[in-house]
Amino acid sequence: MNAEIISIGDELLIGQTINTNASWLGSELALINIKVKNCQTISDTREAIMQSFDLAFKRSDLIIVTGGLGPTKDDITKHVLCEYFNTKLVVNNEVLKRIEDYFLKRDRVMLEVNSLQASLPEVCEMIPNYQGTASGMWFEKDGKVLISLPGVPYEMKGMMTDIILEKIGKFFQVKALYHKTILTTGIGESFLAEKIKDWENDLLSKGFSLAYLPSTGLLKLRITSPSGEKDEALIDMYFQELTKIIPENVFGYENDVLADVIGQKLRKAGKTISSVESCTGGGIANEIVRVAGSSDYYQGSIVAYSYDLKCDLVDVKLETLNKFGAVSEETAIEMAQGGLKKMNTDFCIATTGIAGPAGGTDEKPVGTVWIAIASKEKIHAKCFYFGDNRQRNMKMTIFAALNLLRNNFLD
């Protein structure tokens, strides 16, 4: 079967908003053995929407449309859907009640334009949206399906994950695949591929496929079996072998988060942690406290960019800064030791580096970062060279620091 994604929105066409919905939908549909063959990005006009529907129904069995379902006048998708499927809008009382409850719970005034979102095309099957006010719609025509969803990413993803993916699988009787994903950090894609080539070749010889899924600071490896869950135990065995090859890089599976993995270890050990940050500017603190319950083990952060604050807040010696510079092993160690003492924790992470794009030298180029971790018993410090992109350098430093803690203090 052929699947197609239609993304509606002028903001997508002019580059004001990045179309993350299409890429996410493509990857999620692939997980249930449906391949997206075509994508269209179109403007919020009747003509563009009608033409895109005509083209999609000629070549695709499943069409997923995102966008154009808001309460304002420029959101015309529902009206065009009515015209296309020769139907009319009718009030759905279940949706109306859900919208009323949505505003009541948030202590907000519900306007007339909001109530209009309860009107849906009469021939569609309503798909509930539990995170917003725009419902999804499921249409069938000549054995084909068109699904219209809101463009707000977290609303669309919730509806797909909770309801639609399973419904699609049943409607098209898709043969189930089995996937499992292992999470790594601190290793590049090409380097990892070379290191595990024998493992990968053996995996492929058994009829499995392997996908490398890189993102900043993370590299996921997903094994897929065309035979379904009967291969679960064998895939688990392969991942156990992989963990033995790169134990310092593997930290979890599926939707695990490195900060959460570390938090669980800290909580189990009854240990606390703090951070002293320069080049990450509070990024480590933010990453840690994103995890619910992090107050059990995380005490706080000191962000100290200047020499004065490094000296005044965490007792870095001025002589150390003058002799070795802010970006040095010696400074990173004193930052970690000072933070450990000031915040009275079991561990303290310190980061200092040249995030860029300026500030580098031949001796210390942009992307040079020193990370130090202190406990009452030991100090561990390491230098990294991440590159010339500021945001990427900060993100890479955060993951490197957390993984350094995991490998040297918690495992």
C-alpha positions as CSV (number, residue, x, y, z in Angstrom):
1,M,0.0,0.0,0.0
2,N,1.0,3.6,-0.6
3,A,0.8,6.3,2.1
4,E,1.0,10.1,1.6
5,I,1.3,13.0,3.9
6,I,-0.2,16.5,3.2
7,S,1.0,19.3,5.3
8,I,-1.1,22.5,5.2
9,G,0.3,25.9,6.1
10,D,1.8,29.0,4.5
11,E,4.2,29.1,7.5
12,L,5.7,25.8,6.3
13,L,6.2,27.1,2.8
14,I,8.0,30.3,3.7
15,G,10.2,28.5,6.3
16,Q,8.7,30.2,9.3
17,T,7.9,26.8,10.8
18,I,9.9,23.6,10.2
19,N,7.7,20.7,9.1
20,T,8.6,18.2,11.8
21,N,5.2,16.6,11.6
22,A,5.9,15.0,8.2
23,S,9.2,13.4,9.3
24,W,7.7,12.1,12.6
25,L,4.7,10.7,10.7
26,G,7.0,9.0,8.2
27,S,9.0,7.3,10.9
28,E,6.0,6.2,12.9
29,L,4.2,4.7,9.9
30,A,7.4,2.8,9.0
31,L,7.2,1.2,12.4
32,I,3.9,-0.4,11.5
33,N,5.2,-1.5,8.1
34,I,3.7,1.4,6.1
35,K,6.0,3.4,3.8
36,V,5.3,6.9,2.9
37,K,5.7,7.3,-0.9
38,N,4.8,11.0,-1.2
39,C,4.7,14.2,0.8
40,Q,2.9,17.5,-0.2
41,T,3.3,20.8,1.6
42,I,0.6,23.3,0.5
43,S,-0.8,26.7,1.2
44,D,-4.0,27.4,3.1
45,T,-6.2,27.9,0.1
46,R,-9.2,25.9,-1.2
47,E,-7.6,25.4,-4.6
48,A,-4.4,24.0,-3.2
49,I,-6.2,21.7,-0.8
50,M,-8.6,20.3,-3.4
51,Q,-5.8,19.7,-5.9
52,S,-3.7,17.9,-3.3
53,F,-6.6,15.7,-2.3
54,D,-7.3,14.8,-6.0
55,L,-3.6,13.9,-6.5
56,A,-3.3,11.9,-3.3
57,F,-6.4,9.8,-4.0
58,K,-5.1,8.9,-7.4
59,R,-1.8,7.4,-6.1
60,S,-2.2,6.6,-2.4
61,D,-4.2,4.3,-0.2
62,L,-3.7,6.2,3.1
63,I,-3.6,10.0,3.2
64,I,-2.7,11.9,6.4
65,V,-3.4,15.6,6.4
66,T,-2.1,18.0,9.1
67,G,-3.0,21.6,9.7
68,G,-5.7,24.1,9.1
69,L,-8.1,23.0,11.9
70,G,-7.7,26.0,14.2
71,P,-10.6,28.3,15.3
72,T,-9.7,31.3,13.1
73,K,-11.0,32.2,9.6
74,D,-7.9,31.2,7.8
75,D,-8.3,27.6,9.0
76,I,-10.5,26.3,6.1
77,T,-9.6,22.6,6.0
78,K,-12.9,21.4,7.5
79,H,-14.9,23.4,5.0
80,V,-12.9,22.1,2.1
81,L,-13.3,18.5,3.4
82,C,-17.1,19.0,3.4
83,E,-17.0,20.1,-0.2
84,Y,-14.7,17.3,-1.2
85,F,-16.7,14.6,0.4
86,N,-20.1,16.2,-0.5
87,T,-21.3,16.6,3.1
88,K,-22.0,19.3,5.7
89,L,-20.8,20.4,9.1
90,V,-22.9,19.2,12.1
91,V,-22.3,19.8,15.8
92,N,-20.8,16.9,17.6
93,N,-22.1,17.1,21.2
94,E,-19.3,14.9,22.6
95,V,-16.7,17.2,21.1
96,L,-18.6,20.3,22.3
97,K,-18.6,18.9,25.9
98,R,-14.9,18.2,25.7
99,I,-14.1,21.7,24.5
100,E,-16.2,23.2,27.3
101,D,-14.4,21.1,29.8
102,Y,-11.1,22.1,28.3
103,F,-11.7,25.8,28.9
104,L,-13.3,25.2,32.3
105,K,-10.3,23.3,33.6
106,R,-8.0,26.1,32.5
107,D,-10.3,28.8,33.9
108,R,-10.4,30.5,30.5
109,V,-13.3,32.0,28.7
110,M,-14.7,29.9,25.8
111,L,-15.4,32.1,22.7
112,E,-17.9,31.4,19.9
113,V,-15.0,30.5,17.6
114,N,-14.0,27.8,20.0
115,S,-17.4,26.3,20.0
116,L,-17.4,26.2,16.2
117,Q,-14.6,23.6,16.5
118,A,-17.3,21.1,17.7
119,S,-18.8,21.2,14.2
120,L,-17.4,18.3,12.0
121,P,-18.2,16.9,8.6
122,E,-21.3,14.7,8.9
123,V,-19.7,11.7,7.1
124,C,-16.4,11.5,9.0
125,E,-15.6,9.5,12.1
126,M,-14.4,11.7,14.9
127,I,-11.0,11.1,16.4
128,P,-10.9,12.7,19.9
129,N,-8.1,15.2,20.8
130,Y,-7.5,15.0,24.5
131,Q,-4.8,17.7,24.5
132,G,-6.5,20.4,22.4
133,T,-9.8,21.6,20.9
134,A,-9.4,20.5,17.3
135,S,-10.7,17.0,16.7
136,G,-9.3,14.6,14.1
137,M,-11.4,13.2,11.3
138,W,-11.4,9.9,9.5
139,F,-12.8,9.6,6.0
140,E,-13.2,6.6,3.8
141,K,-13.6,6.6,0.0
142,D,-13.3,3.6,-2.4
143,G,-11.4,1.5,0.1
144,K,-9.0,4.4,0.8
145,V,-8.6,6.5,4.0
146,L,-8.0,10.2,4.5
147,I,-7.2,11.3,8.1
148,S,-7.2,15.0,9.0
149,L,-5.4,16.1,12.1
150,P,-4.4,19.3,13.8
151,G,-1.0,20.7,13.0
152,V,0.1,21.3,16.6
153,P,2.8,18.6,17.0
154,Y,2.0,17.4,20.5
155,E,-1.7,17.1,19.7
156,M,-1.1,15.3,16.5
157,K,1.4,12.9,18.0
158,G,-0.9,12.1,20.9
159,M,-3.8,11.2,18.6
160,M,-1.6,9.1,16.3
161,T,0.0,7.2,19.2
162,D,-3.1,6.6,21.3
163,I,-5.6,5.9,18.6
164,I,-4.8,6.2,15.0
165,L,-1.8,3.9,14.4
166,E,-3.6,0.9,15.8
167,K,-6.8,1.8,13.8
168,I,-4.7,2.1,10.6
169,G,-3.1,-1.3,11.2
170,K,-6.5,-3.0,11.6
171,F,-8.1,-1.3,8.6
172,F,-5.4,-2.2,6.2
173,Q,-4.5,-5.5,7.9
174,V,-0.9,-4.5,7.9
175,K,1.6,-7.3,8.7
176,A,3.2,-6.5,12.0
177,L,6.9,-5.9,12.3
178,Y,8.9,-6.0,15.5
179,H,11.2,-3.2,16.4
180,K,13.5,-2.6,19.3
181,T,15.8,0.4,19.8
182,I,18.9,0.8,21.9
183,L,20.3,4.2,22.9
184,T,23.9,5.3,22.9
185,T,25.8,8.5,23.5
186,G,29.4,9.6,23.2
187,I,30.1,7.8,19.9
188,G,29.8,8.9,16.3
189,E,27.9,7.1,13.6
190,S,30.8,6.2,11.3
191,F,33.1,5.2,14.2
192,L,30.4,3.0,15.7
193,A,29.6,1.4,12.4
194,E,33.3,0.4,12.0
195,K,33.5,-0.9,15.6
196,I,30.4,-3.1,15.3
197,K,30.7,-4.2,11.7
198,D,31.1,-7.9,12.5
199,W,28.1,-7.8,14.9
200,E,26.1,-5.9,12.3
201,N,27.0,-8.4,9.5
202,D,25.9,-11.3,11.6
203,L,22.6,-9.5,12.5
204,L,21.9,-8.8,8.8
205,S,22.6,-12.5,7.9
206,K,19.7,-13.5,10.1
207,G,17.3,-11.4,8.0
208,F,17.0,-8.4,10.4
209,S,17.5,-4.8,9.4
210,L,19.5,-2.2,11.3
211,A,18.8,1.6,11.3
212,Y,21.2,4.2,12.6
213,L,19.2,7.1,13.9
214,P,21.6,10.0,14.9
215,S,20.7,13.2,16.7
216,T,22.8,15.7,18.6
217,G,24.4,13.9,21.5
218,L,22.5,10.6,20.8
219,L,22.7,7.7,18.4
220,K,19.9,5.2,18.4
221,L,20.2,1.8,16.8
222,R,16.9,0.1,15.8
223,I,16.7,-3.5,14.9
224,T,13.6,-4.6,12.9
225,S,12.3,-8.1,12.4
226,P,9.9,-8.8,9.5
227,S,8.6,-11.8,11.4
228,G,7.1,-9.9,14.3
229,E,7.4,-10.5,18.1
230,K,8.6,-14.1,17.7
231,D,12.1,-12.7,17.2
232,E,12.0,-10.6,20.4
233,A,14.4,-12.9,22.4
234,L,16.9,-13.1,19.6
235,I,17.0,-9.3,19.2
236,D,17.5,-9.0,22.9
237,M,20.5,-11.3,22.7
238,Y,22.0,-9.1,19.9
239,F,21.6,-6.0,22.0
240,Q,23.2,-7.8,25.0
241,E,26.2,-8.5,22.8
242,L,26.3,-4.9,21.6
243,T,26.3,-3.7,25.2
244,K,29.4,-5.8,25.8
245,I,31.1,-4.2,22.8
246,I,30.4,-0.6,23.8
247,P,29.4,-0.6,27.5
248,E,30.5,3.0,28.0
249,N,28.1,4.2,25.3
250,V,24.9,2.2,25.8
251,F,22.6,3.8,28.4
252,G,19.0,2.6,27.7
253,Y,16.3,1.4,25.3
254,E,13.3,2.9,23.5
255,N,12.2,6.1,25.1
256,D,14.7,6.2,28.0
257,V,16.2,9.6,28.8
258,L,19.9,9.8,30.0
259,A,19.0,12.2,32.8
260,D,16.3,9.9,34.0
261,V,18.6,6.9,33.9
262,I,21.1,8.8,36.0
263,G,18.4,10.1,38.3
264,Q,17.2,6.5,39.0
265,K,20.8,5.5,39.9
266,L,21.2,8.5,42.2
267,R,17.9,7.9,43.9
268,K,18.7,4.2,44.4
269,A,22.1,5.0,45.9
270,G,20.7,7.8,48.0
271,K,23.2,10.3,46.5
272,T,22.9,13.9,45.5
273,I,24.3,16.0,42.7
274,S,24.9,19.7,41.8
275,S,26.5,21.5,38.9
276,V,28.8,24.4,38.2
277,E,28.3,25.6,34.6
278,S,30.2,28.0,32.4
279,C,29.8,27.0,28.7
280,T,26.5,25.2,29.2
281,G,24.9,28.2,31.0
282,G,22.5,26.1,33.1
283,G,21.8,23.5,30.4
284,I,22.8,20.6,32.6
285,A,20.5,21.9,35.3
286,N,17.7,22.1,32.8
287,E,18.3,18.6,31.5
288,I,18.3,17.1,34.9
289,V,15.2,18.9,36.2
290,R,13.1,18.0,33.2
291,V,12.8,14.7,34.9
292,A,9.9,14.5,37.4
293,G,11.1,13.9,40.9
294,S,14.6,15.2,40.3
295,S,14.4,17.3,43.5
296,D,15.1,14.0,45.3
297,Y,18.7,14.1,44.2
298,Y,19.5,17.4,42.5
299,Q,20.4,20.3,44.7
300,G,21.1,23.1,42.3
301,S,23.4,24.9,39.9
302,I,25.8,27.8,39.9
303,V,26.3,29.4,36.5
304,A,29.6,31.3,36.6
305,Y,30.9,32.7,33.3
306,S,33.3,35.5,34.5
307,Y,36.6,35.1,36.4
308,D,35.1,37.1,39.3
309,L,32.1,34.8,39.7
310,K,34.2,31.6,39.4
311,C,36.4,32.9,42.2
312,D,33.7,34.4,44.4
313,L,31.0,31.7,44.1
314,V,33.0,28.5,43.8
315,D,36.5,29.4,45.1
316,V,38.4,29.0,41.9
317,K,41.9,30.5,42.5
318,L,42.7,33.6,40.5
319,E,46.2,32.2,40.0
320,T,44.7,29.1,38.4
321,L,42.7,31.2,35.9
322,N,45.6,33.5,35.1
323,K,48.0,30.6,34.6
324,F,45.9,28.0,32.8
325,G,42.8,30.0,31.6
326,A,39.2,29.4,32.2
327,V,39.1,26.5,29.7
328,S,41.5,24.1,31.3
329,E,41.6,21.0,33.3
330,E,42.8,22.8,36.4
331,T,39.9,25.3,36.3
332,A,37.3,22.6,35.7
333,I,38.6,20.6,38.7
334,E,38.5,23.6,41.0
335,M,35.0,24.5,39.8
336,A,33.8,20.9,40.6
337,Q,35.5,20.9,43.9
338,G,34.2,24.3,44.9
339,G,30.6,23.4,43.9
340,L,30.8,20.1,45.8
341,K,31.7,22.1,48.9
342,K,29.3,25.0,48.4
343,M,26.3,22.9,47.6
344,N,27.2,20.0,49.9
345,T,26.4,17.2,47.5
346,D,27.9,13.8,46.8
347,F,28.8,14.7,43.3
348,C,29.3,17.9,41.4
349,I,29.6,18.4,37.6
350,A,31.6,21.3,36.2
351,T,31.8,22.5,32.6
352,T,34.0,25.1,31.0
353,G,34.6,25.5,27.3
354,I,34.6,27.6,24.1
355,A,31.1,27.2,22.7
356,G,31.8,29.5,19.7
357,P,31.5,30.7,17.1
358,A,34.3,33.0,18.3
359,G,36.8,32.9,21.0
360,G,38.9,29.9,19.8
361,T,42.7,29.9,19.5
362,D,45.2,27.5,17.8
363,E,45.8,25.9,21.2
364,K,42.1,25.9,22.2
365,P,39.9,25.9,19.2
366,V,36.1,26.5,19.2
367,G,34.5,23.4,20.6
368,T,37.1,22.7,23.3
369,V,35.4,21.7,26.5
370,W,36.7,20.5,29.8
371,I,34.3,18.6,32.1
372,A,35.2,17.7,35.6
373,I,33.2,15.6,38.1
374,A,34.1,15.7,41.8
375,S,33.1,13.5,44.7
376,K,34.6,13.4,48.2
377,E,36.7,10.4,47.2
378,K,37.9,11.3,43.7
379,I,38.0,13.7,40.7
380,H,37.5,12.8,37.1
381,A,38.2,15.3,34.3
382,K,38.2,15.0,30.5
383,C,38.7,17.2,27.5
384,F,36.4,17.1,24.5
385,Y,36.5,18.7,21.1
386,F,33.0,19.0,19.7
387,G,33.2,21.4,16.7
388,D,32.2,24.9,15.6
389,N,28.4,25.0,16.1
390,R,27.5,26.7,19.4
391,Q,24.2,25.1,20.1
392,R,25.5,21.7,19.2
393,N,28.5,22.1,21.4
394,M,26.3,23.0,24.4
395,K,24.1,20.0,23.8
396,M,27.0,17.6,23.3
397,T,28.6,18.9,26.5
398,I,25.5,18.2,28.5
399,F,25.3,14.6,27.2
400,A,29.0,14.1,27.7
401,A,28.9,15.3,31.3
402,L,26.0,13.1,32.2
403,N,27.5,10.1,30.6
404,L,30.9,10.8,32.3
405,L,29.1,10.8,35.6
406,R,27.3,7.5,34.7
407,N,30.4,5.7,33.6
408,N,32.8,6.8,36.3
409,F,30.7,7.3,39.4
410,L,27.4,5.4,39.1
411,D,27.9,2.1,37.3
